[in-house]
Amino acid sequence: MIGEKIRELREKKNLSISELAERAGVAKSYLSLIERNNYSNPSIHYLTKICKVLDVSLNDLINFEENINQGN
């Protein structure tokens, strides 16, 4: 899921959830909900901000999600 991929990318960059939230301008609680997949429809606006900090395109993040769902 998108949340799992965000967590994976965040950890690869050695960022805490607080650091990513601050750099992306997103509430830590909101980011935490996304990472735990408790927020099933996160805002594209916020995902774009998170992706910018993680240095990954939104398209790559979404394609990752589609590939997981298709079993690729």
Summary of the structure (lengths in Angstrom):
residues: 72
radius of gyration: 11.2
end to end distance: 13.2
largest distance: 33.6
contacts: 186
relative contact order: 0.19
helix: 71%
strand: 0%
